[in-house]
């Protein structure tokens, strides 16, 4: 059995609190200005649908923490940026990717030359 009887009812497909699986939690913030629906699963996943100022909607999902695992050792020692072994590696300075100033756009260059 589901909450709501009308086909166009936005919550008619949601299970009632009594039908929720053991450990699930479904809650709501019954506010005319900022309504919200919150749901938590037994395994720690959470979702929320919230409406705020002037109807701004937000859908949020969080997942439970992962289990800690071992970190493997690096296959070699880090290289110095100036060493011969590091030649061609991405941490070497590049005139394009490492530029200290933005590249001028075509529109600003055209407007500077023609006025």
Secondary structure as UniProt FT lines:
FT   TURN            7..8
FT   TURN            10..13
FT   HELIX           17..19
FT   TURN            22..23
FT   STRAND          25..29
FT   STRAND          36..40
FT   TURN            42..43
FT   STRAND          46..51
FT   HELIX           53..55
FT   STRAND          57..62
FT   TURN            81..82
FT   HELIX           84..86
FT   TURN            87..88
FT   TURN            90..91
FT   TURN            95..98
FT   HELIX           106..113
//
